[in-house]
Amino acid sequence: MNTLRLEADEAVAANEELKTKNKSLEQENLAKEQEIKSLTHRNQVLEEQIEKIEGDLKGAKDTALESAQHSTQNESLQRRLQLLEEEAEETDKTLRETNEKLRQTDVKAGHYERKVQALEASRDQWEAKYEEMSKKYADLKRELQDLEADISNV
């Protein structure tokens, strides 16, 4: 009986030890489950962050592509601006030359206007002299006719 008692005591002690071990394993299991839940939540948060970062990356790539297009367009516009500036310089040069020619033409036109005025004045004088001479001629012709008539009467 003693052996049975000893065995029973040993069994009770083993049982207590197993209960304690079971409790510690259950607590350990509970802690592991908590850790799994925490890691699962952390994993979800990280996946959301990854999706957000991928979206940001896609946006950044789109922005970079847009920027490259803008850069290309900017270069094209700068070349066009340079061509337009060169054309403007050429047009300005042509305009200055045309203005100079126009000024020279104005000077010549002024000179020729003065000549025309002088010639018109001279013409007016000649016309006045012609009219005067025509009157004198007409008067002399009448006098001559009168003289012829007087001579014929005589």
DSSP file (Angstrom, degrees, kcal/mol; ACC not computed):
  #  RESIDUE AA STRUCTURE BP1 BP2  ACC     N-H-->O    O-->H-N    N-H-->O    O-->H-N    TCO  KAPPA ALPHA  PHI   PSI    X-CA   Y-CA   Z-CA
    1    1 A M     >        0   0    0      0, 0.0     4,-3.7     0, 0.0     5,-0.2   0.000 360.0 360.0 360.0 -36.1    0.0    0.0    0.0
    2    2 A N  H  >  +     0   0    0      1,-0.2     4,-3.4     2,-0.2     5,-0.2   0.917 360.0  50.0 -59.2 -40.5    2.8    2.2    0.6
    3    3 A T  H  > S+     0   0    0      2,-0.2     4,-2.8     1,-0.2    -1,-0.2   0.881 110.7  49.7 -67.5 -34.7    3.9    1.7   -2.8
    4    4 A L  H  > S+     0   0    0      2,-0.2     4,-3.0     1,-0.2    -2,-0.2   0.922 112.4  47.4 -68.8 -40.5    0.5    2.4   -4.0
    5    5 A R  H  X S+     0   0    0     -4,-3.7     4,-3.4     2,-0.2     5,-0.2   0.911 112.4  49.6 -64.0 -41.1    0.5    5.5   -2.0
    6    6 A L  H  X S+     0   0    0     -4,-3.4     4,-2.8    -5,-0.2    -2,-0.2   0.914 112.5  47.4 -63.1 -41.9    3.8    6.5   -3.2
    7    7 A E  H  X S+     0   0    0     -4,-2.8     4,-2.7    -5,-0.2    -2,-0.2   0.901 112.8  49.0 -66.4 -39.0    2.7    5.9   -6.7
    8    8 A A  H  X S+     0   0    0     -4,-3.0     4,-3.2     2,-0.2    -2,-0.2   0.922 112.7  47.8 -65.7 -43.8   -0.5    7.9   -6.1
    9    9 A D  H  X S+     0   0    0     -4,-3.4     4,-3.1     2,-0.2    -2,-0.2   0.909 114.0  47.3 -61.9 -40.7    1.6   10.7   -4.6
   10   10 A E  H  X S+     0   0    0     -4,-2.8     4,-3.1    -5,-0.2    -2,-0.2   0.898 112.7  49.1 -66.2 -38.7    3.9   10.6   -7.5
   11   11 A A  H  X S+     0   0    0     -4,-2.7     4,-3.1     2,-0.2    -2,-0.2   0.912 112.7  47.2 -66.9 -41.2    1.0   10.5   -9.9
   12   12 A V  H  X S+     0   0    0     -4,-3.2     4,-3.4     2,-0.2     5,-0.2   0.930 115.0  46.5 -64.4 -44.6   -0.6   13.5   -8.1
   13   13 A A  H  X S+     0   0    0     -4,-3.1     4,-2.8     2,-0.2    -2,-0.2   0.916 114.7  46.6 -63.5 -41.8    2.8   15.3   -8.2
   14   14 A A  H  X S+     0   0    0     -4,-3.1     4,-3.0     2,-0.2    -2,-0.2   0.909 113.5  49.9 -65.1 -40.4    3.2   14.4  -11.8
   15   15 A N  H  X S+     0   0    0     -4,-3.1     4,-3.1     2,-0.2    -2,-0.2   0.932 112.4  46.6 -62.1 -46.3   -0.4   15.5  -12.4
   16   16 A E  H  X S+     0   0    0     -4,-3.4     4,-2.8     1,-0.2     5,-0.2   0.913 113.8  49.1 -60.6 -42.0    0.2   18.8  -10.7
   17   17 A E  H  X S+     0   0    0     -4,-2.8     4,-2.8    -5,-0.2    -2,-0.2   0.917 112.9  46.5 -64.9 -41.4    3.4   19.2  -12.6
   18   18 A L  H  X S+     0   0    0     -4,-3.0     4,-3.3     2,-0.2    -2,-0.2   0.873 111.8  51.6 -68.0 -37.3    1.6   18.4  -15.9
   19   19 A K  H  X S+     0   0    0     -4,-3.1     4,-3.1     2,-0.2    -2,-0.2   0.930 112.8  45.6 -63.1 -43.9   -1.2   20.8  -14.9
   20   20 A T  H  X S+     0   0    0     -4,-2.8     4,-2.7     2,-0.2    -2,-0.2   0.933 115.2  46.7 -63.3 -45.1    1.4   23.5  -14.2
   21   21 A K  H  X S+     0   0    0     -4,-2.8     4,-2.5    -5,-0.2    -2,-0.2   0.909 112.7  50.1 -63.5 -40.8    3.2   22.6  -17.5
   22   22 A N  H  X S+     0   0    0     -4,-3.3     4,-3.0     2,-0.2    -2,-0.2   0.911 111.0  49.7 -62.5 -43.8   -0.2   22.6  -19.3
   23   23 A K  H  X S+     0   0    0     -4,-3.1     4,-2.9     2,-0.2     5,-0.2   0.929 112.1  46.9 -61.3 -44.3   -1.1   26.0  -17.9
   24   24 A S  H  X S+     0   0    0     -4,-2.7     4,-2.6     1,-0.2    -2,-0.2   0.885 113.6  48.9 -66.3 -36.3    2.3   27.4  -18.9
   25   25 A L  H  X S+     0   0    0     -4,-2.5     4,-3.2     2,-0.2    -2,-0.2   0.890 111.6  49.4 -68.3 -38.0    1.9   25.9  -22.3
   26   26 A E  H  X S+     0   0    0     -4,-3.0     4,-3.1     2,-0.2    -2,-0.2   0.917 113.3  46.4 -64.5 -42.2   -1.6   27.4  -22.6
   27   27 A Q  H  X S+     0   0    0     -4,-2.9     4,-2.8     2,-0.2    -2,-0.2   0.911 114.2  48.0 -64.2 -40.7   -0.3   30.8  -21.5
   28   28 A E  H  X S+     0   0    0     -4,-2.6     4,-2.6    -5,-0.2    -2,-0.2   0.919 112.6  48.8 -64.0 -42.3    2.5   30.4  -24.0
   29   29 A N  H  X S+     0   0    0     -4,-3.2     4,-2.8     2,-0.2    -2,-0.2   0.913 111.9  49.4 -62.6 -42.8    0.0   29.4  -26.7
   30   30 A L  H  X S+     0   0    0     -4,-3.1     4,-2.7     2,-0.2    -2,-0.2   0.909 111.8  48.6 -62.0 -42.9   -2.1   32.4  -25.8
   31   31 A A  H  X S+     0   0    0     -4,-2.8     4,-2.7     2,-0.2    -2,-0.2   0.906 111.8  49.4 -63.2 -41.2    0.9   34.6  -26.0
   32   32 A K  H  X S+     0   0    0     -4,-2.6     4,-2.8     2,-0.2    -2,-0.2   0.904 110.8  50.0 -65.3 -40.4    1.8   33.1  -29.3
   33   33 A E  H  X S+     0   0    0     -4,-2.8     4,-3.0     2,-0.2    -2,-0.2   0.921 111.5  48.6 -63.4 -42.2   -1.8   33.7  -30.6
   34   34 A Q  H  X S+     0   0    0     -4,-2.7     4,-2.9     2,-0.2    -2,-0.2   0.920 112.2  48.7 -60.4 -43.3   -1.6   37.3  -29.4
   35   35 A E  H  X S+     0   0    0     -4,-2.7     4,-3.0     2,-0.2    -2,-0.2   0.895 111.1  50.4 -64.1 -39.4    1.8   37.6  -31.2
   36   36 A I  H  X S+     0   0    0     -4,-2.8     4,-2.9     2,-0.2    -2,-0.2   0.929 112.1  47.2 -63.5 -44.9    0.3   36.0  -34.3
   37   37 A K  H  X S+     0   0    0     -4,-3.0     4,-2.8     2,-0.2    -2,-0.2   0.922 114.0  47.8 -61.2 -43.6   -2.7   38.5  -34.1
   38   38 A S  H  X S+     0   0    0     -4,-2.9     4,-2.8     2,-0.2    -2,-0.2   0.925 114.2  45.8 -62.8 -44.6   -0.3   41.4  -33.6
   39   39 A L  H  X S+     0   0    0     -4,-3.0     4,-2.8     2,-0.2    -2,-0.2   0.870 112.2  51.8 -66.6 -36.5    1.9   40.2  -36.5
   40   40 A T  H  X S+     0   0    0     -4,-2.9     4,-2.4     2,-0.2    -2,-0.2   0.932 112.4  45.5 -64.6 -44.6   -1.1   39.7  -38.7
   41   41 A H  H  X S+     0   0    0     -4,-2.8     4,-2.6     2,-0.2    -2,-0.2   0.930 114.2  48.4 -62.6 -44.2   -2.3   43.2  -37.9
   42   42 A R  H  X S+     0   0    0     -4,-2.8     4,-2.7     1,-0.2    -2,-0.2   0.900 110.0  52.6 -61.8 -40.3    1.2   44.5  -38.5
   43   43 A N  H  X S+     0   0    0     -4,-2.8     4,-2.7     2,-0.2    -1,-0.2   0.909 109.6  48.9 -61.8 -42.5    1.4   42.6  -41.8
   44   44 A Q  H  X S+     0   0    0     -4,-2.4     4,-2.5     2,-0.2    -2,-0.2   0.922 111.8  48.7 -63.2 -43.5   -1.9   44.2  -42.9
   45   45 A V  H  X S+     0   0    0     -4,-2.6     4,-2.4     1,-0.2    -2,-0.2   0.922 112.7  48.2 -61.8 -43.1   -0.7   47.6  -42.0
   46   46 A L  H  X S+     0   0    0     -4,-2.7     4,-2.7     2,-0.2    -2,-0.2   0.894 110.3  51.3 -64.8 -39.9    2.6   47.0  -43.9
   47   47 A E  H  X S+     0   0    0     -4,-2.7     4,-2.6     2,-0.2    -1,-0.2   0.907 110.4  49.4 -63.7 -40.1    0.6   45.7  -46.9
   48   48 A E  H  X S+     0   0    0     -4,-2.5     4,-2.7     2,-0.2    -2,-0.2   0.915 111.7  48.6 -62.9 -42.2   -1.5   48.9  -46.8
   49   49 A Q  H  X S+     0   0    0     -4,-2.4     4,-3.0     2,-0.2    -2,-0.2   0.897 110.2  51.9 -63.9 -38.8    1.6   51.0  -46.6
   50   50 A I  H  X S+     0   0    0     -4,-2.7     4,-3.0     2,-0.2    -2,-0.2   0.927 110.6  47.8 -62.6 -44.5    3.1   49.0  -49.5
   51   51 A E  H  X S+     0   0    0     -4,-2.6     4,-2.5     2,-0.2    -2,-0.2   0.915 113.5  48.0 -61.8 -42.7    0.0   49.6  -51.6
   52   52 A K  H  X S+     0   0    0     -4,-2.7     4,-2.8     2,-0.2    -2,-0.2   0.929 113.2  47.3 -63.5 -44.2    0.2   53.3  -50.7
   53   53 A I  H  X S+     0   0    0     -4,-3.0     4,-3.0     2,-0.2    -2,-0.2   0.889 111.1  51.6 -64.8 -39.8    3.9   53.4  -51.6
   54   54 A E  H  X S+     0   0    0     -4,-3.0     4,-2.7     2,-0.2    -1,-0.2   0.909 111.0  48.4 -63.8 -40.0    3.2   51.6  -54.9
   55   55 A G  H  X S+     0   0    0     -4,-2.5     4,-2.7     2,-0.2    -2,-0.2   0.930 112.9  47.4 -62.7 -44.7    0.5   54.2  -55.6
   56   56 A D  H  X S+     0   0    0     -4,-2.8     4,-2.8     2,-0.2    -2,-0.2   0.897 111.8  51.2 -61.7 -39.8    2.9   57.0  -54.7
   57   57 A L  H  X S+     0   0    0     -4,-3.0     4,-2.8     2,-0.2    -2,-0.2   0.914 110.0  48.7 -64.1 -43.2    5.6   55.3  -56.9
   58   58 A K  H  X S+     0   0    0     -4,-2.7     4,-2.8     2,-0.2    -2,-0.2   0.925 112.9  48.5 -62.0 -43.3    3.2   55.1  -59.8
   59   59 A G  H  X S+     0   0    0     -4,-2.7     4,-2.8     1,-0.2    -2,-0.2   0.907 111.8  49.3 -61.5 -41.5    2.3   58.8  -59.3
   60   60 A A  H  X S+     0   0    0     -4,-2.8     4,-2.8     2,-0.2    -2,-0.2   0.894 111.1  49.4 -65.7 -39.3    6.0   59.6  -59.1
   61   61 A K  H  X S+     0   0    0     -4,-2.8     4,-2.8     2,-0.2    -2,-0.2   0.928 112.4  47.9 -64.4 -43.7    6.6   57.7  -62.3
   62   62 A D  H  X S+     0   0    0     -4,-2.8     4,-2.9     2,-0.2    -2,-0.2   0.920 113.1  48.5 -61.0 -43.2    3.7   59.5  -64.1
   63   63 A T  H  X S+     0   0    0     -4,-2.8     4,-2.9     2,-0.2    -2,-0.2   0.905 111.4  49.8 -63.6 -41.2    5.1   62.8  -62.8
   64   64 A A  H  X S+     0   0    0     -4,-2.8     4,-2.4     2,-0.2    -2,-0.2   0.909 112.5  47.4 -64.0 -41.6    8.6   61.9  -64.0
   65   65 A L  H  X S+     0   0    0     -4,-2.8     4,-2.4     2,-0.2    -2,-0.2   0.928 113.6  47.6 -64.5 -44.3    7.2   61.0  -67.4
   66   66 A E  H  X S+     0   0    0     -4,-2.9     4,-2.9     1,-0.2    -2,-0.2   0.909 111.3  51.5 -61.1 -42.3    5.2   64.2  -67.5
   67   67 A S  H  X S+     0   0    0     -4,-2.9     4,-2.7     2,-0.2    -2,-0.2   0.897 108.9  50.1 -62.7 -40.6    8.2   66.1  -66.5
   68   68 A A  H  X S+     0   0    0     -4,-2.4     4,-2.6     2,-0.2    -1,-0.2   0.910 111.7  48.4 -64.1 -41.1   10.3   64.5  -69.3
   69   69 A Q  H  X S+     0   0    0     -4,-2.4     4,-2.9     2,-0.2    -2,-0.2   0.918 112.6  48.4 -63.9 -42.3    7.5   65.4  -71.7
   70   70 A H  H  X S+     0   0    0     -4,-2.9     4,-3.1     2,-0.2    -2,-0.2   0.892 110.4  51.9 -63.9 -38.7    7.5   69.0  -70.4
   71   71 A S  H  X S+     0   0    0     -4,-2.7     4,-2.6     2,-0.2    -2,-0.2   0.930 111.7  45.9 -63.4 -44.7   11.3   69.1  -70.6
   72   72 A T  H  X S+     0   0    0     -4,-2.6     4,-2.4     2,-0.2    -2,-0.2   0.924 115.0  47.2 -62.9 -44.1   11.1   68.0  -74.3
   73   73 A Q  H  X S+     0   0    0     -4,-2.9     4,-2.8     1,-0.2    -2,-0.2   0.898 110.9  52.4 -64.3 -39.5    8.3   70.5  -75.0
   74   74 A N  H  X S+     0   0    0     -4,-3.1     4,-2.5     2,-0.2    -2,-0.2   0.919 109.6  48.4 -62.4 -44.0   10.3   73.2  -73.2
   75   75 A E  H  X S+     0   0    0     -4,-2.6     4,-2.5     2,-0.2    -2,-0.2   0.920 112.0  49.8 -61.9 -42.9   13.4   72.4  -75.3
   76   76 A S  H  X S+     0   0    0     -4,-2.4     4,-2.4     1,-0.2    -2,-0.2   0.923 112.1  47.5 -61.2 -44.1   11.2   72.5  -78.4
   77   77 A L  H  X S+     0   0    0     -4,-2.8     4,-2.8     1,-0.2    -1,-0.2   0.865 110.0  52.9 -66.5 -35.5    9.7   75.9  -77.4
   78   78 A Q  H  X S+     0   0    0     -4,-2.5     4,-2.5     2,-0.2    -1,-0.2   0.909 110.0  48.0 -66.1 -40.6   13.2   77.3  -76.6
   79   79 A R  H  X S+     0   0    0     -4,-2.5     4,-2.4     2,-0.2    -2,-0.2   0.923 113.6  47.7 -64.0 -42.2   14.4   76.3  -80.1
   80   80 A R  H  X S+     0   0    0     -4,-2.4     4,-2.8     1,-0.2    -2,-0.2   0.911 110.8  51.4 -64.3 -41.4   11.2   77.9  -81.6
   81   81 A L  H  X S+     0   0    0     -4,-2.8     4,-2.7     2,-0.2    -1,-0.2   0.910 109.5  50.4 -60.9 -42.1   11.8   81.0  -79.4
   82   82 A Q  H  X S+     0   0    0     -4,-2.5     4,-2.5     2,-0.2    -2,-0.2   0.923 111.2  48.2 -62.4 -43.7   15.4   81.2  -80.7
   83   83 A L  H  X S+     0   0    0     -4,-2.4     4,-2.7     1,-0.2    -2,-0.2   0.917 112.4  48.8 -62.7 -42.3   14.2   80.9  -84.3
   84   84 A L  H  X S+     0   0    0     -4,-2.8     4,-2.8     2,-0.2    -2,-0.2   0.886 110.3  51.1 -65.4 -37.9   11.5   83.6  -83.7
   85   85 A E  H  X S+     0   0    0     -4,-2.7     4,-2.6     2,-0.2    -1,-0.2   0.913 111.0  48.4 -64.4 -41.1   14.1   85.9  -82.1
   86   86 A E  H  X S+     0   0    0     -4,-2.5     4,-2.6     2,-0.2    -2,-0.2   0.916 112.8  48.1 -63.9 -42.1   16.4   85.4  -85.1
   87   87 A E  H  X S+     0   0    0     -4,-2.7     4,-3.1     2,-0.2    -2,-0.2   0.907 111.0  51.4 -63.4 -40.3   13.5   86.1  -87.4
   88   88 A A  H  X S+     0   0    0     -4,-2.8     4,-2.8     2,-0.2    -2,-0.2   0.906 110.2  48.7 -63.5 -40.9   12.7   89.2  -85.3
   89   89 A E  H  X S+     0   0    0     -4,-2.6     4,-2.6     2,-0.2    -2,-0.2   0.926 113.3  46.9 -62.9 -44.0   16.3   90.4  -85.5
   90   90 A E  H  X S+     0   0    0     -4,-2.6     4,-2.7     2,-0.2    -2,-0.2   0.917 113.9  47.8 -63.7 -43.0   16.2   89.9  -89.3
   91   91 A T  H  X S+     0   0    0     -4,-3.1     4,-2.8     2,-0.2    -2,-0.2   0.897 111.3  51.0 -64.0 -40.2   12.9   91.6  -89.6
   92   92 A D  H  X S+     0   0    0     -4,-2.8     4,-2.7     2,-0.2    -2,-0.2   0.911 110.7  48.8 -62.9 -42.2   14.2   94.5  -87.5
   93   93 A K  H  X S+     0   0    0     -4,-2.6     4,-2.5     2,-0.2    -2,-0.2   0.934 113.1  47.0 -62.5 -45.9   17.2   94.8  -89.7
   94   94 A T  H  X S+     0   0    0     -4,-2.7     4,-2.9     1,-0.2    -2,-0.2   0.904 111.7  51.6 -61.9 -40.9   15.0   94.8  -92.8
   95   95 A L  H  X S+     0   0    0     -4,-2.8     4,-3.0     2,-0.2    -2,-0.2   0.913 109.3  49.3 -63.0 -43.3   12.7   97.4  -91.2
   96   96 A R  H  X S+     0   0    0     -4,-2.7     4,-2.4     2,-0.2    -1,-0.2   0.923 112.8  47.7 -61.9 -42.9   15.7   99.6  -90.4
   97   97 A E  H  X S+     0   0    0     -4,-2.5     4,-2.6     2,-0.2    -2,-0.2   0.921 113.1  48.3 -62.9 -43.3   16.9   99.3  -94.0
   98   98 A T  H  X S+     0   0    0     -4,-2.9     4,-2.9     1,-0.2    -2,-0.2   0.907 110.8  50.8 -63.7 -41.9   13.4  100.0  -95.3
   99   99 A N  H  X S+     0   0    0     -4,-3.0     4,-2.7     2,-0.2    -1,-0.2   0.901 110.5  49.4 -61.9 -40.5   13.1  103.0  -92.9
  100  100 A E  H  X S+     0   0    0     -4,-2.4     4,-2.5     2,-0.2    -2,-0.2   0.924 112.7  46.7 -64.4 -43.7   16.5  104.3  -94.2
  101  101 A K  H  X S+     0   0    0     -4,-2.6     4,-2.6     2,-0.2    -2,-0.2   0.901 112.6  50.7 -64.4 -39.6   15.4  103.9  -97.8
  102  102 A L  H  X S+     0   0    0     -4,-2.9     4,-2.8     2,-0.2    -2,-0.2   0.901 109.7  50.1 -64.0 -40.9   12.1  105.6  -97.0
  103  103 A R  H  X S+     0   0    0     -4,-2.7     4,-2.4     2,-0.2    -2,-0.2   0.928 112.0  47.7 -62.4 -44.1   13.9  108.5  -95.4
  104  104 A Q  H  X S+     0   0    0     -4,-2.5     4,-2.7     1,-0.2    -2,-0.2   0.902 111.7  50.5 -63.0 -39.7   16.1  108.8  -98.5
  105  105 A T  H  X S+     0   0    0     -4,-2.6     4,-3.2     2,-0.2    -2,-0.2   0.906 109.6  50.9 -64.2 -41.1   13.0  108.6 -100.7
  106  106 A D  H  X S+     0   0    0     -4,-2.8     4,-2.7     2,-0.2    -2,-0.2   0.909 110.2  49.5 -61.3 -41.3   11.3  111.3  -98.6
  107  107 A V  H  X S+     0   0    0     -4,-2.4     4,-2.3     2,-0.2    -2,-0.2   0.941 114.0  45.1 -62.5 -46.3   14.4  113.5  -98.9
  108  108 A K  H  X S+     0   0    0     -4,-2.7     4,-3.0     2,-0.2     5,-0.2   0.907 112.0  52.3 -63.5 -41.2   14.4  113.0 -102.7
  109  109 A A  H  X S+     0   0    0     -4,-3.2     4,-2.6     1,-0.2    -1,-0.2   0.910 109.7  49.2 -62.3 -41.4   10.6  113.6 -102.8
  110  110 A G  H  X S+     0   0    0     -4,-2.7     4,-2.2     2,-0.2    -1,-0.2   0.915 112.0  48.8 -61.2 -43.1   11.1  116.9 -101.0
  111  111 A H  H  X S+     0   0    0     -4,-2.3     4,-2.1     1,-0.2    -2,-0.2   0.932 113.8  45.3 -62.0 -46.8   13.9  117.8 -103.4
  112  112 A Y  H  X S+     0   0    0     -4,-3.0     4,-2.9     2,-0.2    -2,-0.2   0.844 109.1  56.1 -69.5 -32.3   11.8  117.0 -106.4
  113  113 A E  H  X S+     0   0    0     -4,-2.6     4,-2.8    -5,-0.2    -1,-0.2   0.926 108.3  48.1 -61.9 -43.6    8.8  118.8 -105.0
  114  114 A R  H  X S+     0   0    0     -4,-2.2     4,-2.5     2,-0.2    -2,-0.2   0.905 112.2  49.5 -62.7 -40.1   10.9  121.9 -104.7
  115  115 A K  H  X S+     0   0    0     -4,-2.1     4,-2.9     2,-0.2    -2,-0.2   0.930 111.2  49.0 -63.6 -43.9   12.0  121.4 -108.3
  116  116 A V  H  X S+     0   0    0     -4,-2.9     4,-2.9     2,-0.2    -2,-0.2   0.914 111.7  49.3 -62.2 -42.4    8.4  120.9 -109.4
  117  117 A Q  H  X S+     0   0    0     -4,-2.8     4,-2.5     2,-0.2    -1,-0.2   0.914 112.2  48.1 -62.2 -42.4    7.4  124.1 -107.6
  118  118 A A  H  X S+     0   0    0     -4,-2.5     4,-2.4     2,-0.2    -2,-0.2   0.921 113.7  47.1 -64.3 -42.3   10.2  126.0 -109.1
  119  119 A L  H  X S+     0   0    0     -4,-2.9     4,-3.0     2,-0.2    -2,-0.2   0.881 111.6  50.7 -66.8 -37.8    9.3  124.7 -112.6
  120  120 A E  H  X S+     0   0    0     -4,-2.9     4,-3.0     2,-0.2    -1,-0.2   0.907 110.9  48.8 -65.4 -40.1    5.6  125.5 -112.0
  121  121 A A  H  X S+     0   0    0     -4,-2.5     4,-2.3     2,-0.2    -2,-0.2   0.921 112.9  47.8 -63.3 -42.4    6.6  129.0 -111.0
  122  122 A S  H  X S+     0   0    0     -4,-2.4     4,-2.6     2,-0.2    -2,-0.2   0.919 112.3  49.4 -63.4 -43.5    8.8  129.3 -114.1
  123  123 A R  H  X S+     0   0    0     -4,-3.0     4,-3.2     2,-0.2     5,-0.2   0.918 109.2  52.0 -60.9 -44.1    5.9  127.9 -116.2
  124  124 A D  H  X S+     0   0    0     -4,-3.0     4,-2.6     1,-0.2    -1,-0.2   0.907 110.4  49.0 -58.7 -41.2    3.5  130.4 -114.7
  125  125 A Q  H  X S+     0   0    0     -4,-2.3     4,-2.8     2,-0.2    -2,-0.2   0.927 112.5  47.5 -63.6 -43.7    6.0  133.2 -115.5
  126  126 A W  H  X S+     0   0    0     -4,-2.6     4,-2.9     2,-0.2    -2,-0.2   0.896 112.1  49.8 -64.4 -39.8    6.3  131.9 -119.1
  127  127 A E  H  X S+     0   0    0     -4,-3.2     4,-3.0     2,-0.2     5,-0.2   0.920 111.2  48.9 -64.9 -41.2    2.5  131.7 -119.4
  128  128 A A  H  X S+     0   0    0     -4,-2.6     4,-2.5    -5,-0.2    -2,-0.2   0.926 113.2  47.2 -62.2 -43.5    2.1  135.2 -118.1
  129  129 A K  H  X S+     0   0    0     -4,-2.8     4,-3.1     2,-0.2    -2,-0.2   0.904 112.0  51.3 -63.3 -40.3    4.8  136.4 -120.6
  130  130 A Y  H  X S+     0   0    0     -4,-2.9     4,-3.3     2,-0.2    -2,-0.2   0.931 110.8  47.1 -62.8 -46.3    3.0  134.4 -123.4
  131  131 A E  H  X S+     0   0    0     -4,-3.0     4,-2.5     2,-0.2    -1,-0.2   0.919 114.0  48.2 -61.2 -42.3   -0.4  136.0 -122.6
  132  132 A E  H  X S+     0   0    0     -4,-2.5     4,-2.5    -5,-0.2    -2,-0.2   0.929 114.3  45.6 -62.7 -44.5    1.3  139.4 -122.5
  133  133 A M  H  X S+     0   0    0     -4,-3.1     4,-3.0     2,-0.2    -2,-0.2   0.872 110.7  54.1 -67.9 -35.5    3.0  138.7 -125.8
  134  134 A S  H  X S+     0   0    0     -4,-3.3     4,-3.1     2,-0.2    -2,-0.2   0.913 109.9  47.7 -63.3 -41.6   -0.3  137.4 -127.2
  135  135 A K  H  X S+     0   0    0     -4,-2.5     4,-3.2     2,-0.2     5,-0.2   0.938 113.1  47.5 -62.8 -46.4   -2.0  140.6 -126.2
  136  136 A K  H  X S+     0   0    0     -4,-2.5     4,-3.2     2,-0.2    -2,-0.2   0.915 113.3  48.9 -61.0 -41.4    0.8  142.7 -127.7
  137  137 A Y  H  X S+     0   0    0     -4,-3.0     4,-2.8     2,-0.2    -2,-0.2   0.931 112.5  47.3 -63.5 -44.9    0.7  140.5 -130.9
  138  138 A A  H  X S+     0   0    0     -4,-3.1     4,-2.3     2,-0.2    -2,-0.2   0.920 114.3  47.7 -62.8 -42.0   -3.1  140.9 -131.1
  139  139 A D  H  X S+     0   0    0     -4,-3.2     4,-2.8     2,-0.2    -2,-0.2   0.933 114.0  46.5 -62.5 -45.9   -2.8  144.7 -130.5
  140  140 A L  H  X S+     0   0    0     -4,-3.2     4,-2.9     1,-0.2    -2,-0.2   0.876 110.6  53.1 -64.5 -36.8    0.0  145.0 -133.1
  141  141 A K  H  X S+     0   0    0     -4,-2.8     4,-2.6     2,-0.2    -1,-0.2   0.913 110.8  47.0 -65.7 -41.4   -2.1  142.9 -135.5
  142  142 A R  H  X S+     0   0    0     -4,-2.3     4,-3.4     2,-0.2    -2,-0.2   0.920 112.6  49.3 -63.8 -43.4   -5.0  145.2 -135.1
  143  143 A E  H  X S+     0   0    0     -4,-2.8     4,-3.0     1,-0.2    -2,-0.2   0.915 111.7  49.5 -61.5 -40.4   -2.8  148.2 -135.5
  144  144 A L  H  X S+     0   0    0     -4,-2.9     4,-2.9     2,-0.2    -2,-0.2   0.917 112.7  46.4 -65.5 -41.5   -1.3  146.6 -138.7
  145  145 A Q  H  X S+     0   0    0     -4,-2.6     4,-2.8     2,-0.2    -2,-0.2   0.908 113.3  49.3 -65.8 -41.0   -4.8  145.9 -140.0
  146  146 A D  H  X S+     0   0    0     -4,-3.4     4,-2.7     2,-0.2    -2,-0.2   0.932 112.5  48.1 -61.9 -43.1   -5.9  149.5 -139.1
  147  147 A L  H  X S+     0   0    0     -4,-3.0     4,-3.1     2,-0.2    -2,-0.2   0.907 112.1  48.9 -63.9 -42.4   -2.7  150.7 -140.9
  148  148 A E  H  X S+     0   0    0     -4,-2.9     4,-2.9     2,-0.2    -1,-0.2   0.903 111.9  49.2 -63.3 -40.0   -3.5  148.6 -143.9
  149  149 A A  H  X S+     0   0    0     -4,-2.8     4,-1.7     2,-0.2    -2,-0.2   0.908 112.7  47.2 -66.6 -40.1   -7.0  149.8 -143.9
  150  150 A D  H  X S+     0   0    0     -4,-2.7     4,-1.2     2,-0.2    -2,-0.2   0.915 113.9  48.2 -65.3 -42.2   -5.8  153.4 -143.7
  151  151 A I  H  < S+     0   0    0     -4,-3.1    -2,-0.2     1,-0.2     3,-0.2   0.902 111.2  49.9 -66.3 -39.4   -3.2  152.8 -146.4
  152  152 A S  H  < S+     0   0    0     -4,-2.9    -1,-0.2     1,-0.2    -2,-0.2   0.827 109.9  52.3 -68.5 -29.6   -5.9  151.2 -148.6
  153  153 A N  H  <        0   0    0     -4,-1.7    -1,-0.2     1,-0.3    -2,-0.2   0.737 360.0 360.0 -77.3 -23.1   -8.1  154.1 -148.0
  154  154 A V     <        0   0    0     -4,-1.2    -1,-0.3    -3,-0.2    -2,-0.2   0.506 360.0 360.0 -82.6 360.0   -5.5  156.5 -149.1
